[in-house]
Amino acid sequence: MRALAEACVGDVVRLLCGAGEALAETDGAEVKSGAAQFLRVPDDEQQMNRLFFERGWSDGLPIVAPTRERVEAMLACTKRAPDEVIANIAPGFGAATVERIAVNAVMAGCYPEYLPVLIGAAEAVSTREFNLSGVQATTNPAAVWLIINGPIANQLGVNGGANCLGPGAWANATLGRALRLILQNVGGGRPGEMDRATHGQPGKYTFCCAENEAMNPWTPLHVERGFDVSASTVTVVAPLGTWNMNTHAKDADDLIRVMGDTMAFPVRSDYVHGGAPWLLLAPEHAQILSKAGLGKADVKRRLWDASKLAASRLAARDLGRVQTARAAELGAITAETMLPISVAPDDVNFIVAGGEGTHSVYIPVSGYSFSVTREIRG
């Protein structure tokens, strides 16, 4: 029954998107990827921005006009054809062609050399394991966070050091914003329509940083995930927010304990579903753990153990949801059950990022969404 249903869903999506051969009156590739249309807009920037906002094409901040010349300059930084479909972006399953990605990159203020990063990001968010439909069409405040690894981070000036999640880096600001515009304008995730977030969060404007590989005592994220150290990658994560963890602990056991205790709070979805939470470890905290002889796998397991939550702390209705969702994994669940935050320790993820200071960051993630890494290619 499940196999039949999944096959039917695929057929329905293709028909709704107009790509079914039996219904299409033009070539299938044209139906999927038609070239962007040109529109005459007012010369006045304020009037142009009013027009884009009224049509639902902006994020509420001023945009750069995606003129023919600017889009062509952007396209010159990739070998891919403008009409190549990189992905179909949920929940509307619009075709993210190279050209449409470039248009939104221009609007966000990206430099042309940023385009390959966004192509890789579009590929990553469209994978099954990332579950973009669940991320885009939810009442949760889910954003999409880009993590850049490899030589391209330095080449583009993506900040992984001090204030890496804040303002001050053109690449961080515009790359994160460009992906959000792609999710909105190509995927249909418009606020108040498909995007049903109760409150949203500032990270839905832009959320991007690099890993601070120079200060990382362990293997960087992209190498951990099977890529060569010389490769450049983009990783997509669906964060629900950021939680500052300021601790002056100098002992590894003490540090793990307080971080795990911070992660264990009952009003979050990871304990209901078995999720994939993230942490940004400050270089100072990473050094404490590394000098204690802990590898990345050791830190993950220790955090997984330290963050177990007593099921009795959940609201009664939420405990019922856990009993339904995780019975196959955990067996009989009672108020005394200690719930792990994820199915396995390896689902706890972290990178080393940030500058000086005793501040790490806990980043809970939207339920049923798992991070995906893709290599950045020209």
GIPEUR-V306259 format. One record per pair of residues at least 4 apart in sequence whose C-alpha atoms are under 7 Angstrom apart, sorted by the first residue. I is the first residue (numbers start at 1). J is the second residue. If there is no record, write none. Layout:
i->{I:I}
j->{J:J}
This chain:
i->{1:2:3:4:5:6:7:8:9:10:11:12:13:14:14:14:15:15:18:18:19:19:19:19:20:21:24:26:26:27:28:29:30:32:33:33:33:33:35:36:41:42:42:43:44:45:46:47:48:49:49:49:50:51:52:52:52:53:53:53:57:58:59:63:63:64:64:64:64:65:66:66:66:66:66:67:68:69:70:70:71:71:71:71:72:73:74:74:74:75:77:77:77:78:78:79:80:81:82:82:82:83:83:83:84:84:85:85:85:85:86:86:86:86:86:86:87:87:87:87:87:88:88:88:88:88:89:89:89:89:89:89:89:89:90:90:90:91:91:91:91:91:92:92:93:94:94:95:96:96:96:97:98:99:100:101:101:102:102:103:104:104:104:104:105:105:105:106:108:108:108:109:110:110:110:114:115:116:116:116:116:117:117:117:118:118:119:120:120:120:120:120:121:121:121:122:123:124:124:124:124:125:125:125:126:126:127:129:129:130:130:130:130:131:131:131:132:133:134:135:135:135:136:136:137:137:137:138:138:138:139:139:139:140:140:141:141:141:141:141:141:142:142:142:142:143:143:143:143:143:144:144:144:144:144:145:145:145:145:145:145:146:146:146:146:146:146:146:146:147:147:147:147:147:147:147:148:148:148:148:148:148:148:149:149:149:149:149:149:149:150:150:150:150:150:151:151:151:152:152:153:153:153:154:156:157:158:158:158:158:158:159:159:159:159:159:160:160:160:160:160:160:160:161:161:161:161:162:162:162:163:164:164:165:165:165:169:170:171:172:172:172:173:173:173:174:175:175:176:176:176:176:177:177:177:178:179:180:180:180:180:181:182:182:183:183:183:184:184:184:188:189:189:190:190:191:191:192:203:211:211:211:212:212:212:212:213:215:216:216:216:217:217:218:219:219:220:221:221:222:222:222:223:223:223:227:231:232:232:233:233:233:233:234:234:234:234:235:235:235:235:236:236:236:237:237:238:238:238:239:239:239:239:240:240:240:240:241:241:242:242:242:243:243:243:244:244:244:244:245:245:245:245:246:246:246:247:247:248:249:249:250:251:251:252:252:252:252:253:254:255:256:256:256:257:257:258:259:260:260:260:260:261:261:263:264:264:264:266:266:269:269:270:270:270:270:270:271:271:271:272:272:272:273:273:273:273:273:274:274:274:275:275:275:275:276:276:276:276:276:276:277:277:277:277:277:278:278:278:278:278:278:279:279:279:279:279:279:280:280:280:280:280:280:280:281:281:281:281:281:281:281:281:282:282:282:282:282:282:282:282:283:283:283:283:283:284:284:284:284:285:285:286:286:287:288:289:289:290:290:294:294:295:296:297:298:299:300:300:300:300:301:301:302:303:304:304:304:304:304:307:307:308:308:308:308:309:309:309:310:310:310:310:311:311:311:311:311:311:311:312:312:314:314:315:316:317:318:319:320:321:322:323:323:326:327:327:327:333:342}
j->{5:6:7:8:9:10:11:12:13:14:15:16:17:18:19:20:19:20:24:31:24:28:31:32:24:28:28:30:31:31:32:33:34:95:83:85:95:97:83:100:48:47:48:48:48:49:50:51:52:53:62:63:54:55:56:57:58:57:58:60:185:63:181:107:108:106:107:108:109:107:70:71:103:106:107:71:72:73:74:106:75:102:103:106:76:112:102:112:115:102:112:113:115:116:378:378:84:98:97:98:99:97:98:99:97:98:95:96:97:98:96:97:98:119:122:123:95:96:122:123:126:93:94:95:96:126:93:94:95:96:126:183:186:187:132:133:187:133:136:187:188:189:187:188:187:186:187:186:100:101:186:101:102:103:104:105:182:106:115:107:108:178:181:182:109:110:178:110:174:177:178:174:114:174:175:118:119:120:376:377:378:121:234:376:122:179:123:124:234:374:375:376:125:234:236:126:127:236:372:373:374:130:132:236:130:132:131:369:370:369:370:371:372:135:368:369:136:137:138:142:238:366:189:195:194:195:196:195:196:197:196:197:198:197:198:197:198:199:200:201:240:238:239:240:366:203:204:238:239:240:207:236:237:238:239:207:208:236:237:238:239:176:207:208:209:234:235:236:237:208:209:210:211:234:235:236:153:209:210:211:233:234:235:153:210:211:222:232:233:234:229:230:231:232:233:155:230:232:156:232:157:158:210:158:171:171:169:171:172:209:210:164:169:172:209:210:164:209:210:211:212:353:354:212:353:354:355:354:355:356:354:209:354:207:208:209:173:174:175:176:208:209:177:206:208:178:179:208:180:206:207:208:181:205:206:182:183:184:204:205:206:185:186:187:187:188:189:188:189:190:194:194:195:194:195:195:196:196:207:351:352:353:216:352:353:354:220:283:220:283:352:287:290:296:223:224:224:225:351:226:227:233:227:228:229:231:375:375:376:373:374:375:376:373:374:375:376:371:372:373:374:371:372:373:370:371:365:366:369:363:364:365:366:363:364:365:366:363:364:361:362:363:361:362:363:359:360:361:362:359:360:361:362:358:359:360:358:359:358:254:255:288:255:288:256:288:289:292:257:258:259:260:302:303:261:306:262:263:264:303:306:307:306:307:307:307:308:309:313:314:273:367:274:275:341:342:367:339:340:341:321:322:325:322:325:326:367:368:341:342:343:341:342:367:368:342:347:348:349:365:370:348:349:363:364:365:348:349:350:362:363:364:349:350:351:361:362:363:350:351:352:353:360:361:362:285:286:350:351:352:353:360:361:286:352:353:354:355:358:359:360:287:352:353:354:355:288:356:357:358:289:358:290:352:291:292:293:294:294:295:298:299:299:300:301:302:303:304:345:346:348:305:345:306:307:308:340:341:345:348:340:341:338:339:340:341:338:339:340:336:337:338:339:319:334:335:336:337:338:339:335:336:318:319:319:320:321:322:323:324:325:326:327:333:330:331:332:333:337:347}
